[in-house]
Amino acid sequence: MKKLYILFALILFIFEKSHGQRRQFGQIDRLDSIVNNFTVKLNNNGVSKIIYTKHYCESMIPHKCGNVIYIFWKNAAESYIKKFDGCIQYAEFKITNSNFFDFYEKFKDTIKDEEVHPFQTEVKENHKITSNRDSGSAIIFPATISIYHYCGREIIIYDQNDTIEKYFNYFELEYKSGEDININYNANNKLKLVQWDKRTNELIEQLEAEKKFVSVK
């Protein structure tokens, strides 16, 4: 069984390398293939700026339509979006809100270098001089906390000849979990990457509320 697991892991690693993109286990599926073919088509048509954002949730009960992926791109001065999921084929359409790309253009060099830090909390441990006497001081060190069920983002930016990949989950942006306080809360939420993602979510929620995403007839 162990040899079989190692062999499968090696095959998965080779598959990922051959496609030139990093994927988490279980996320290589038909939807990714459809989206990849679409982005290749855009690129072949001369579109040089494409932004891929996958909205995923890790849970015991997966959504019947799977993950949701939105593709943004610019063609000359005009911006477009297309939605993908495992149930419906959606039509692409033009968007007039330029804040999404404007924010990216302004902070793209910063976004490229940023990483969201894990949820960490401070743990204090008393430092003992002997086995039965406390020195009165304490060692403070960060401890990483993780959960099994969370939602997150996978963002891939194709900008000219540059490819930027970002991954994070929303638990890392939380202030508190139970009694544990996230010492990276302020730093994470100040990241331009996170602020850009919030703007993206606001735009998508607005478009969803306006029922802009319609199926292909």
MOCORPE-V415488 format. One record per residue. N is the residue number from 0. RES is the residue in three letters. SS is DSSP state (2 for helix, 1 for strand, 0 for the rest). OMEGA is omega in whole degrees, 0 to 359 (NA if undefined). Layout:
n->N res->RES ss->SS omega->OMEGA
n->N res->RES ss->SS omega->OMEGA
//
This chain:
n->0 res->MET ss->0 omega->180
n->1 res->LYS ss->2 omega->179
n->2 res->LYS ss->2 omega->180
n->3 res->LEU ss->2 omega->179
n->4 res->TYR ss->2 omega->180
n->5 res->ILE ss->2 omega->179
n->6 res->LEU ss->2 omega->179
n->7 res->PHE ss->2 omega->179
n->8 res->ALA ss->2 omega->179
n->9 res->LEU ss->2 omega->178
n->10 res->ILE ss->2 omega->179
n->11 res->LEU ss->2 omega->180
n->12 res->PHE ss->2 omega->180
n->13 res->ILE ss->2 omega->179
n->14 res->PHE ss->2 omega->180
n->15 res->GLU ss->2 omega->181
n->16 res->LYS ss->2 omega->183
n->17 res->SER ss->2 omega->179
n->18 res->HIS ss->2 omega->173
n->19 res->GLY ss->0 omega->180
n->20 res->GLN ss->0 omega->179
n->21 res->ARG ss->0 omega->178
n->22 res->ARG ss->0 omega->175
n->23 res->GLN ss->0 omega->181
n->24 res->PHE ss->0 omega->177
n->25 res->GLY ss->0 omega->184
n->26 res->GLN ss->0 omega->176
n->27 res->ILE ss->0 omega->185
n->28 res->ASP ss->0 omega->183
n->29 res->ARG ss->2 omega->181
n->30 res->LEU ss->2 omega->177
n->31 res->ASP ss->2 omega->180
n->32 res->SER ss->2 omega->179
n->33 res->ILE ss->2 omega->181
n->34 res->VAL ss->2 omega->179
n->35 res->ASN ss->2 omega->178
n->36 res->ASN ss->2 omega->179
n->37 res->PHE ss->2 omega->180
n->38 res->THR ss->2 omega->176
n->39 res->VAL ss->2 omega->178
n->40 res->LYS ss->2 omega->178
n->41 res->LEU ss->2 omega->181
n->42 res->ASN ss->2 omega->179
n->43 res->ASN ss->2 omega->179
n->44 res->ASN ss->0 omega->174
n->45 res->GLY ss->0 omega->177
n->46 res->VAL ss->0 omega->186
n->47 res->SER ss->0 omega->181
n->48 res->LYS ss->1 omega->183
n->49 res->ILE ss->1 omega->180
n->50 res->ILE ss->1 omega->183
n->51 res->TYR ss->1 omega->176
n->52 res->THR ss->1 omega->179
n->53 res->LYS ss->1 omega->176
n->54 res->HIS ss->1 omega->183
n->55 res->TYR ss->1 omega->176
n->56 res->CYS ss->1 omega->176
n->57 res->GLU ss->1 omega->181
n->58 res->SER ss->0 omega->180
n->59 res->MET ss->0 omega->182
n->60 res->ILE ss->0 omega->182
n->61 res->PRO ss->0 omega->176
n->62 res->HIS ss->0 omega->185
n->63 res->LYS ss->0 omega->180
n->64 res->CYS ss->0 omega->179
n->65 res->GLY ss->0 omega->180
n->66 res->ASN ss->0 omega->177
n->67 res->VAL ss->1 omega->181
n->68 res->ILE ss->1 omega->175
n->69 res->TYR ss->1 omega->176
n->70 res->ILE ss->1 omega->174
n->71 res->PHE ss->1 omega->174
n->72 res->TRP ss->1 omega->178
n->73 res->LYS ss->1 omega->175
n->74 res->ASN ss->1 omega->189
n->75 res->ALA ss->0 omega->183
n->76 res->ALA ss->0 omega->185
n->77 res->GLU ss->1 omega->183
n->78 res->SER ss->1 omega->182
n->79 res->TYR ss->1 omega->177
n->80 res->ILE ss->1 omega->175
n->81 res->LYS ss->1 omega->180
n->82 res->LYS ss->1 omega->177
n->83 res->PHE ss->1 omega->166
n->84 res->ASP ss->0 omega->185
n->85 res->GLY ss->0 omega->185
n->86 res->CYS ss->0 omega->190
n->87 res->ILE ss->0 omega->172
n->88 res->GLN ss->1 omega->185
n->89 res->TYR ss->1 omega->177
n->90 res->ALA ss->0 omega->174
n->91 res->GLU ss->0 omega->177
n->92 res->PHE ss->1 omega->182
n->93 res->LYS ss->1 omega->175
n->94 res->ILE ss->1 omega->182
n->95 res->THR ss->0 omega->179
n->96 res->ASN ss->0 omega->184
n->97 res->SER ss->0 omega->183
n->98 res->ASN ss->2 omega->182
n->99 res->PHE ss->2 omega->181
n->100 res->PHE ss->2 omega->179
n->101 res->ASP ss->2 omega->180
n->102 res->PHE ss->2 omega->179
n->103 res->TYR ss->2 omega->182
n->104 res->GLU ss->2 omega->182
n->105 res->LYS ss->2 omega->188
n->106 res->PHE ss->2 omega->187
n->107 res->LYS ss->2 omega->179
n->108 res->ASP ss->2 omega->177
n->109 res->THR ss->2 omega->180
n->110 res->ILE ss->2 omega->181
n->111 res->LYS ss->2 omega->185
n->112 res->ASP ss->2 omega->186
n->113 res->GLU ss->0 omega->174
n->114 res->GLU ss->0 omega->176
n->115 res->VAL ss->0 omega->181
n->116 res->HIS ss->0 omega->180
n->117 res->PRO ss->0 omega->174
n->118 res->PHE ss->0 omega->179
n->119 res->GLN ss->1 omega->178
n->120 res->THR ss->1 omega->180
n->121 res->GLU ss->1 omega->177
n->122 res->VAL ss->1 omega->179
n->123 res->LYS ss->1 omega->178
n->124 res->GLU ss->1 omega->181
n->125 res->ASN ss->1 omega->179
n->126 res->HIS ss->1 omega->184
n->127 res->LYS ss->1 omega->176
n->128 res->ILE ss->0 omega->176
n->129 res->THR ss->0 omega->182
n->130 res->SER ss->0 omega->183
n->131 res->ASN ss->0 omega->180
n->132 res->ARG ss->0 omega->182
n->133 res->ASP ss->1 omega->180
n->134 res->SER ss->1 omega->183
n->135 res->GLY ss->1 omega->178
n->136 res->SER ss->1 omega->180
n->137 res->ALA ss->1 omega->174
n->138 res->ILE ss->1 omega->179
n->139 res->ILE ss->1 omega->180
n->140 res->PHE ss->1 omega->181
n->141 res->PRO ss->1 omega->176
n->142 res->ALA ss->1 omega->181
n->143 res->THR ss->1 omega->179
n->144 res->ILE ss->0 omega->178
n->145 res->SER ss->0 omega->177
n->146 res->ILE ss->0 omega->183
n->147 res->TYR ss->0 omega->185
n->148 res->HIS ss->0 omega->182
n->149 res->TYR ss->1 omega->174
n->150 res->CYS ss->1 omega->183
n->151 res->GLY ss->1 omega->182
n->152 res->ARG ss->1 omega->168
n->153 res->GLU ss->1 omega->183
n->154 res->ILE ss->1 omega->177
n->155 res->ILE ss->1 omega->182
n->156 res->ILE ss->1 omega->174
n->157 res->TYR ss->1 omega->184
n->158 res->ASP ss->1 omega->186
n->159 res->GLN ss->0 omega->180
n->160 res->ASN ss->0 omega->184
n->161 res->ASP ss->1 omega->176
n->162 res->THR ss->1 omega->181
n->163 res->ILE ss->1 omega->180
n->164 res->GLU ss->1 omega->180
n->165 res->LYS ss->1 omega->179
n->166 res->TYR ss->1 omega->172
n->167 res->PHE ss->1 omega->176
n->168 res->ASN ss->1 omega->187
n->169 res->TYR ss->2 omega->175
n->170 res->PHE ss->2 omega->180
n->171 res->GLU ss->2 omega->180
n->172 res->LEU ss->2 omega->181
n->173 res->GLU ss->0 omega->178
n->174 res->TYR ss->0 omega->189
n->175 res->LYS ss->1 omega->173
n->176 res->SER ss->1 omega->187
n->177 res->GLY ss->0 omega->177
n->178 res->GLU ss->0 omega->184
n->179 res->ASP ss->1 omega->179
n->180 res->ILE ss->1 omega->181
n->181 res->ASN ss->0 omega->182
n->182 res->ILE ss->0 omega->178
n->183 res->ASN ss->0 omega->185
n->184 res->TYR ss->2 omega->183
n->185 res->ASN ss->2 omega->182
n->186 res->ALA ss->2 omega->181
n->187 res->ASN ss->2 omega->185
n->188 res->ASN ss->2 omega->175
n->189 res->LYS ss->0 omega->181
n->190 res->LEU ss->0 omega->177
n->191 res->LYS ss->2 omega->177
n->192 res->LEU ss->2 omega->181
n->193 res->VAL ss->2 omega->178
n->194 res->GLN ss->2 omega->178
n->195 res->TRP ss->2 omega->178
n->196 res->ASP ss->2 omega->178
n->197 res->LYS ss->2 omega->177
n->198 res->ARG ss->2 omega->178
n->199 res->THR ss->2 omega->179
n->200 res->ASN ss->2 omega->179
n->201 res->GLU ss->2 omega->179
n->202 res->LEU ss->2 omega->181
n->203 res->ILE ss->2 omega->178
n->204 res->GLU ss->2 omega->178
n->205 res->GLN ss->2 omega->180
n->206 res->LEU ss->2 omega->178
n->207 res->GLU ss->2 omega->180
n->208 res->ALA ss->2 omega->179
n->209 res->GLU ss->0 omega->178
n->210 res->LYS ss->0 omega->180
n->211 res->LYS ss->0 omega->182
n->212 res->PHE ss->0 omega->183
n->213 res->VAL ss->0 omega->182
n->214 res->SER ss->1 omega->178
n->215 res->VAL ss->0 omega->181
n->216 res->LYS ss->0 omega->NA
//
